[in-house]
Amino acid sequence: MRSRLSGRPDAASAPGAGDSATATARTPDFASVPTAAVTASPAPSSERGPRLQKGVRALAIGSAQLLLIAAALVVVGWVLGKFWPVLLPVILGLLFATVLWPPTRLLRRYRFPPALAALVVLLAFLAVVVGLFSWIVPQVADQTDELADAATAGLQDVQQWVTGPPLNLGEDQIGQAVDQVINSIQGNAQNIAGYALTGVSALGSGLLNLVLALVLAFFFIKDGPRWLPWLAAQTGPKVAPHVAALSYKTWSTLSEFIRQQALVGFIDALFIGLGLWILGVPLVLPLAVLTFFGAFIPIIGAFIAGAFAVLIALVSNGWQTALIVLVIVLVVQQLEGNVLQPILQGRGLNLHAAVVILAVTAGGSLYGILGTFLGVPVAALIAVVYRYVRDELDGRTPEVADDGTRVQVTGDETGATVVRERVATPGQGAAAPPAAEDQPPARPPS
């Protein structure tokens, strides 16, 4: 008989085996049991140690690189934060330049000198803005008393409602609540005064930045075509096509953002303002202008402008009109978000709605209202740079334009010129001679 564990003849059947031999033979012989019968782990390979060391080394190098990149981003963010008072008017000036460059380019094609064309366009822009606000402010001032009376009547209606069923609050309870609010305001009077002074200081700083941005916009649209040749000439012939291509792409993306948000804002303001005018809601023009400028803060700006329209309708015309205004605002915003915005984003920024929301939220948390406005264009520019680097790594030659040309820098010690040359493809002859390019105003270093 064989042992169940060892597979050998039973020791009890061997000649001369005693009781001790029998007990010893019944003890399992683990040394002869195959490894697979005890555990499912395979035998270690001789390559396990070197591969583990290689993986740990790669993980360590990747972690070090990630920490270095994170540290570099922190340093860059700190430096940008320190230089933010200088960068802010530059960024605003670029945004103004995207609006003012097309009419400036048109005047320059009619042989206007660059300085005169830029001055005429800038003065016309200021005249339009000042005229618009001069038209709006008197309307707001004229209807302020009407809205105040409507608000007072609305508060009286609220007081009558809370004193009646089902709440049945007494006037003494309402008076106590009002007294508590007044005492709270008086107790925080110093903080409120500090907030007011901070607001006045912020307003003054904003006006100063606005003036500086307009001055910089004048120089951008006057000397813009000279900037790209200078910038590309500093980098050398190999890097110049990439610098020029990225400048064109970022400029066109920034311009596309301004154009599409202006179109969205105009459509929102037109239909919402038309609905407010039909319903007899006061302050139609100011609310339409607020809706137009709110479109430059995607998603959040439209919500705030719509909330103001509903609030004015509630105070002036009652809850029925406010409900109708709310429906109008929701319908217009749904048409914009589901029909118009995807078409424009697909053609221009190519950003997902979730990326837009995150960009607005991050910009608002970092830089307030101005950050909510700048969040989306900054995210779009980052996406442009990322796609360009990705295409370059994949060998797709992103510096070559759709028409088969790329930018090169030519010239001598007297000056550099940016020209477009056609890239020769297999099966074609020699490349076409370069042609001078009418440059848009390139972005200055930031």
Secondary structure, 3 states (H helix, E strand, C coil): CECCCCCCECHHHCCCCCHHHHHHHHCCCHHHCCHHHHCCCCCCCCCHHHHHHHHHHHHHHHHHHHHHHHHHHHHHHHHHHHCHHHHHHHHHHHHHHHHHHHHHHHHHHCCCCHHHHHHHHHHHHHHHHHHHHHHHHHHHHHHHHHHHHHHHHHHHHHHHHHHCCCCCCCHHHHHHHHHHHHHHHHHCHHHHHHHHHHHHHHHHHHHHHHHHHHHHHHHHHHHHHHHHHHHHHCCCCCCHHHHHHHHHHHHHHHHHHHHHHHHHHHHHHHHHHHHHHHHCCCCHHHHHHHHHHHCCCCCHHHHHHHHHHHHHHHHHHCHHHHHHHHHHHHHHHHHHHHHHHHHHHHHCCCCCHHHHHHHHHHHHHHHHHHHHHHHHHHHHHHHHHHHHHHHHHCCCCCCCCCCCEEEEEEEECCEEEEEEEECCCCCCCCCCCCEECCCCCCCCCC
